[in-house]
C-alpha cells in the first residue's frame, strides 16, 4: 500500500500502481469525469500513468490553467496527427499549444 496525500493534507492508502484517474474515481465519479491532468509530487502527470510510491497528488480540471494546458497540448498532438495523415510531409510552424489554446 502507498500513501496518497491530497492538497488538504488528508491521506488515503491505495495499492501501488494506482493511477490518478483511479484515485479520482474512488473519491467521486463526477471528479473522475472532470479531471484532465494531475500533478504527482509537483510534476505534471498523465491521469493514466501509475503511481508506485507515496506521493502528493493534485487534480486539474478545465477551470485550472494546468487543466487547460493539458487539454490544449493533447488536442494539438491529435490535430497534428490528423494533418499528417491528410497531408503527408506537412510542416508545423508552432506548437504544440500556445498561451490561449492553439
MDAnalysis code that builds the backbone (N, CA, C; Angstrom):
import MDAnalysis as mda
import numpy as np

u = mda.Universe.empty(306, n_residues=102, atom_resindex=np.repeat(np.arange(102), 3), trajectory=True)
u.add_TopologyAttr("name", ["N", "CA", "C"] * 102)
u.add_TopologyAttr("resid", np.arange(1, 103))
u.add_TopologyAttr("resname", ["UNK", "UNK", "UNK", "UNK", "UNK", "UNK", "UNK", "UNK", "UNK", "UNK", "UNK", "UNK", "UNK", "UNK", "UNK", "UNK", "UNK", "UNK", "UNK", "UNK", "UNK", "UNK", "UNK", "UNK", "UNK", "UNK", "UNK", "UNK", "UNK", "UNK", "UNK", "UNK", "UNK", "UNK", "UNK", "UNK", "UNK", "UNK", "UNK", "UNK", "UNK", "UNK", "UNK", "UNK", "UNK", "UNK", "UNK", "UNK", "UNK", "UNK", "UNK", "UNK", "UNK", "UNK", "UNK", "UNK", "UNK", "UNK", "UNK", "UNK", "UNK", "UNK", "UNK", "UNK", "UNK", "UNK", "UNK", "UNK", "UNK", "UNK", "UNK", "UNK", "UNK", "UNK", "UNK", "UNK", "UNK", "UNK", "UNK", "UNK", "UNK", "UNK", "UNK", "UNK", "UNK", "UNK", "UNK", "UNK", "UNK", "UNK", "UNK", "UNK", "UNK", "UNK", "UNK", "UNK", "UNK", "UNK", "UNK", "UNK", "UNK", "UNK"])
u.atoms.positions = np.array([
    [0.845, -1.192, 0.000],
    [0.000, 0.000, 0.000],
    [0.886, 1.249, 0.000],
    [0.402, 2.270, -0.721],
    [1.108, 3.551, -0.729],
    [0.186, 4.622, -0.168],
    [0.786, 5.667, 0.382],
    [0.031, 6.789, 0.932],
    [-0.051, 7.898, -0.109],
    [-1.279, 8.338, -0.376],
    [-1.516, 9.452, -1.290],
    [-2.012, 10.625, -0.455],
    [-1.273, 11.730, -0.551],
    [-1.619, 12.941, 0.184],
    [-2.265, 13.929, -0.768],
    [-3.373, 14.514, -0.331],
    [-4.139, 15.464, -1.136],
    [-3.832, 16.897, -0.702],
    [-4.230, 17.889, -1.508],
    [-3.927, 19.285, -1.175],
    [-4.406, 19.735, 0.207],
    [-5.470, 19.110, 0.730],
    [-5.957, 19.478, 2.067],
    [-5.210, 18.732, 3.173],
    [-4.120, 18.025, 2.805],
    [-3.271, 17.240, 3.707],
    [-3.923, 15.958, 4.216],
    [-5.089, 15.604, 3.676],
    [-5.662, 14.302, 4.021],
    [-4.871, 13.225, 3.279],
    [-4.876, 12.026, 3.849],
    [-4.097, 10.918, 3.282],
    [-5.007, 9.698, 3.143],
    [-4.901, 9.044, 1.985],
    [-5.599, 7.779, 1.758],
    [-4.576, 6.760, 1.273],
    [-4.862, 5.508, 1.536],
    [-3.968, 4.437, 1.077],
    [-4.558, 3.750, -0.147],
    [-3.658, 3.436, -1.095],
    [-4.021, 2.749, -2.330],
    [-2.964, 1.698, -2.637],
    [-3.314, 0.767, -3.515],
    [-2.354, -0.218, -3.995],
    [-1.332, 0.495, -4.874],
    [-0.075, 0.077, -4.816],
    [0.946, 0.615, -5.711],
    [0.500, 0.369, -7.149],
    [0.757, 1.328, -8.015],
    [0.348, 1.222, -9.407],
    [-0.983, 1.892, -9.703],
    [-1.598, 2.480, -8.687],
    [-2.853, 3.190, -8.882],
    [-2.600, 4.428, -9.754],
    [-3.573, 4.785, -10.573],
    [-3.441, 5.960, -11.425],
    [-4.215, 7.132, -10.816],
    [-3.876, 8.357, -11.198],
    [-4.665, 9.496, -10.726],
    [-6.151, 9.355, -11.077],
    [-6.444, 8.796, -12.254],
    [-7.853, 8.603, -12.625],
    [-8.538, 7.642, -11.659],
    [-7.888, 6.567, -11.303],
    [-8.473, 5.607, -10.356],
    [-8.668, 6.245, -8.984],
    [-7.726, 7.078, -8.590],
    [-7.870, 7.781, -7.310],
    [-9.082, 8.695, -7.369],
    [-9.208, 9.459, -8.459],
    [-10.356, 10.357, -8.611],
    [-11.665, 9.565, -8.606],
    [-11.687, 8.420, -9.283],
    [-12.891, 7.572, -9.300],
    [-13.263, 7.106, -7.900],
    [-12.255, 6.835, -7.059],
    [-12.539, 6.378, -5.696],
    [-13.115, 7.498, -4.824],
    [-12.882, 8.731, -5.239],
    [-13.409, 9.877, -4.495],
    [-14.810, 10.218, -4.982],
    [-14.959, 10.300, -6.317],
    [-16.243, 10.684, -6.889],
    [-16.242, 10.411, -8.389],
    [-17.275, 9.755, -8.893],
    [-17.360, 9.554, -10.342],
    [-17.363, 10.881, -11.106],
    [-17.984, 11.887, -10.535],
    [-18.024, 13.203, -11.194],
    [-16.618, 13.808, -11.272],
    [-15.856, 13.697, -10.200],
    [-14.484, 14.196, -10.213],
    [-13.697, 13.491, -11.306],
    [-13.851, 12.193, -11.420],
    [-13.134, 11.418, -12.432],
    [-13.491, 11.890, -13.840],
    [-14.740, 12.290, -14.055],
    [-15.158, 12.801, -15.361],
    [-14.552, 14.164, -15.659],
    [-14.306, 14.953, -14.630],
    [-13.882, 16.336, -14.811],
    [-12.379, 16.546, -14.910],
    [-11.579, 15.618, -14.380],
    [-10.140, 15.887, -14.374],
    [-9.527, 15.677, -15.753],
    [-8.582, 16.543, -16.081],
    [-7.876, 16.490, -17.359],
    [-6.411, 16.132, -17.179],
    [-5.878, 16.414, -16.003],
    [-4.465, 16.159, -15.716],
    [-4.294, 16.115, -14.209],
    [-3.081, 15.787, -13.810],
    [-2.760, 15.740, -12.384],
    [-1.303, 16.135, -12.200],
    [-0.966, 16.446, -10.965],
    [0.450, 16.564, -10.621],
    [0.714, 15.567, -9.502],
    [1.861, 14.943, -9.590],
    [2.299, 13.989, -8.581],
    [3.648, 14.479, -8.088],
    [3.703, 14.793, -6.803],
    [4.914, 15.361, -6.201],
    [5.389, 16.593, -6.977],
    [4.414, 17.404, -7.442],
    [4.733, 18.650, -8.126],
    [5.091, 18.514, -9.592],
    [5.055, 17.290, -10.139],
    [5.367, 17.079, -11.553],
    [4.090, 16.824, -12.344],
    [4.033, 17.358, -13.582],
    [2.895, 17.060, -14.448],
    [2.804, 15.556, -14.644],
    [1.574, 15.027, -14.626],
    [1.397, 13.580, -14.646],
    [0.149, 13.246, -15.448],
    [0.257, 12.356, -16.389],
    [-0.897, 11.883, -17.139],
    [-1.816, 11.123, -16.181],
    [-3.120, 11.259, -16.359],
    [-4.040, 10.632, -15.410],
    [-4.096, 9.110, -15.542],
    [-3.479, 8.561, -16.584],
    [-3.437, 7.096, -16.720],
    [-2.071, 6.518, -16.349],
    [-1.158, 7.360, -15.892],
    [0.189, 6.900, -15.517],
    [0.188, 6.385, -14.076],
    [0.720, 5.200, -13.832],
    [0.714, 4.630, -12.484],
    [1.596, 5.400, -11.493],
    [1.176, 5.339, -10.243],
    [1.948, 5.894, -9.125],
    [2.409, 4.701, -8.294],
    [3.722, 4.573, -8.094],
    [4.260, 3.380, -7.451],
    [4.748, 3.572, -6.021],
    [4.779, 4.826, -5.556],
    [5.269, 5.060, -4.193],
    [4.482, 6.207, -3.568],
    [4.687, 6.426, -2.276],
    [3.999, 7.511, -1.578],
    [4.133, 8.799, -2.369],
    [3.037, 9.573, -2.447],
    [3.064, 10.777, -3.271],
    [2.009, 11.773, -2.830],
    [2.244, 13.018, -3.211],
    [1.242, 14.075, -3.090],
    [0.601, 14.235, -4.460],
    [-0.739, 14.308, -4.481],
    [-1.464, 14.365, -5.744],
    [-2.403, 15.562, -5.754],
    [-2.453, 16.213, -6.902],
    [-3.401, 17.310, -7.113],
    [-4.035, 17.098, -8.474],
    [-5.346, 17.285, -8.569],
    [-6.075, 17.108, -9.819],
    [-6.339, 18.459, -10.463],
    [-6.377, 18.473, -11.815],
    [-6.651, 19.703, -12.546],
    [-7.844, 19.501, -13.462],
    [-8.767, 20.455, -13.416],
    [-9.959, 20.471, -14.251],
    [-9.812, 21.587, -15.283],
    [-10.817, 21.720, -16.145],
    [-10.805, 22.767, -17.161],
    [-10.656, 24.150, -16.529],
    [-11.204, 24.361, -15.356],
    [-11.149, 25.666, -14.694],
    [-9.727, 26.062, -14.293],
    [-8.824, 25.103, -14.227],
    [-7.444, 25.350, -13.812],
    [-6.562, 25.586, -15.034],
    [-5.607, 26.485, -14.912],
    [-4.679, 26.755, -16.016],
    [-3.968, 25.470, -16.447],
    [-3.603, 24.632, -15.489],
    [-2.925, 23.372, -15.804],
    [-3.836, 22.422, -16.585],
    [-5.124, 22.434, -16.261],
    [-6.084, 21.606, -16.985],
    [-6.242, 22.051, -18.425],
    [-6.370, 23.369, -18.621],
    [-6.457, 23.906, -19.979],
    [-5.206, 23.559, -20.775],
    [-4.035, 23.740, -20.169],
    [-2.789, 23.452, -20.861],
    [-2.734, 21.987, -21.293],
    [-3.097, 21.071, -20.407],
    [-3.072, 19.647, -20.741],
    [-4.038, 19.342, -21.883],
    [-5.224, 19.933, -21.845],
    [-6.215, 19.715, -22.897],
    [-5.701, 20.236, -24.235],
    [-5.199, 21.468, -24.245],
    [-4.706, 22.063, -25.489],
    [-3.498, 21.301, -26.025],
    [-2.611, 20.889, -25.133],
    [-1.420, 20.152, -25.544],
    [-1.815, 18.833, -26.213],
    [-2.681, 18.073, -25.562],
    [-3.124, 16.791, -26.118],
    [-3.889, 16.992, -27.422],
    [-4.752, 17.994, -27.453],
    [-5.528, 18.274, -28.661],
    [-4.630, 18.673, -29.821],
    [-3.586, 19.440, -29.544],
    [-2.646, 19.845, -30.595],
    [-1.958, 18.628, -31.203],
    [-1.612, 17.653, -30.369],
    [-0.995, 16.435, -30.895],
    [-1.973, 15.661, -31.777],
    [-3.222, 15.567, -31.348],
    [-4.228, 14.882, -32.165],
    [-4.439, 15.593, -33.494],
    [-4.501, 16.915, -33.460],
    [-4.667, 17.696, -34.680],
    [-3.470, 17.492, -35.607],
    [-2.272, 17.492, -35.051],
    [-1.065, 17.275, -35.858],
    [-1.086, 15.897, -36.509],
    [-1.504, 14.883, -35.774],
    [-1.599, 13.526, -36.344],
    [-2.580, 13.500, -37.508],
    [-3.717, 14.169, -37.338],
    [-4.719, 14.205, -38.403],
    [-4.174, 14.924, -39.631],
    [-3.501, 16.042, -39.426],
    [-2.935, 16.791, -40.549],
    [-1.872, 15.986, -41.281],
    [-1.041, 15.259, -40.535],
    [-0.019, 14.430, -41.168],
    [-0.644, 13.305, -41.987],
    [-1.757, 12.790, -41.521],
    [-2.451, 11.736, -42.264],
    [-3.050, 12.294, -43.559],
    [-3.642, 13.477, -43.460],
    [-4.273, 14.089, -44.634],
    [-3.265, 14.695, -45.608],
    [-2.201, 15.275, -45.065],
    [-1.211, 15.994, -45.871],
    [0.197, 15.519, -45.510],
    [0.605, 14.366, -46.028],
    [1.943, 13.838, -45.706],
    [3.030, 14.878, -46.007],
    [3.967, 15.020, -45.086],
    [5.057, 15.972, -45.251],
    [4.740, 17.375, -44.782],
    [3.541, 17.572, -44.243],
    [3.174, 18.900, -43.752],
    [4.188, 19.367, -42.712],
    [4.469, 20.655, -42.681],
    [5.403, 21.246, -41.716],
    [4.606, 22.098, -40.725],
    [4.948, 21.974, -39.453],
    [4.262, 22.738, -38.416],
    [5.102, 23.941, -38.032],
    [4.440, 25.075, -37.863],
    [5.167, 26.304, -37.571],
    [5.213, 26.656, -36.097],
    [4.278, 26.163, -35.314],
    [4.232, 26.487, -33.895],
    [3.542, 25.333, -33.185],
    [3.926, 25.105, -31.961],
    [3.190, 24.064, -31.266],
    [3.972, 23.479, -30.106],
    [3.375, 22.603, -29.358],
    [2.048, 22.113, -29.655],
    [0.928, 23.033, -29.191],
    [1.052, 23.705, -28.088],
    [-0.004, 24.610, -27.647],
    [0.606, 25.934, -27.255],
    [-0.182, 26.989, -27.411],
    [0.286, 28.319, -27.024],
    [-0.552, 28.824, -25.859],
    [-0.273, 29.993, -25.416],
    [-0.872, 30.525, -24.188],
    [-2.391, 30.437, -24.130],
    [-3.070, 30.730, -25.232],
    [-4.544, 30.745, -25.218],
    [-5.151, 29.644, -26.067],
    [-4.482, 28.543, -26.179],
    [-5.041, 27.408, -26.917],
    [-4.154, 26.977, -28.047],
    [-4.624, 27.214, -29.274],
    [-3.870, 26.796, -30.466],
    [-3.285, 28.005, -31.154],
])
